[in-house]
Amino acid sequence: MAYLWTVTVGYVFLLGMVGGIFVYFLRSSLNLDDSTKIDPLKKS
């Protein structure tokens, strides 16, 4: 039973790492500053 818990926690940790790396590279490739240069926000 302890083996199954270890595998489950390891799998969740691995999915978290892969998801974190994916989000990191996705956010770094999408430059958010470009959107405000092209279409600036109107200050009200």
WONORFEN-V386392 format. One line per field, one symbol per residue. ss: DSSP state (h for helix, s for strand, l for the rest). phi: phi as a letter, one per 40 degrees, with the letter a starting at -180 (. if undefined). burial: I if it has 16 or more other C-alpha atoms within 10 Angstrom, else O. A space follows every 50 residues. Layout:
ss: ???
phi: ???
burial: ???
This chain:
ss: lhhhhhhhhhhhhhhhhhhhhhhhhhhhhlllhhhhhhllllll
phi: .cccccccccccccccccccccccccccccccccccccbccccb
burial: OOOOOOOOOOOOOOOOOOOOOOOOOOOOOOOOOOOOOOOOOOOO
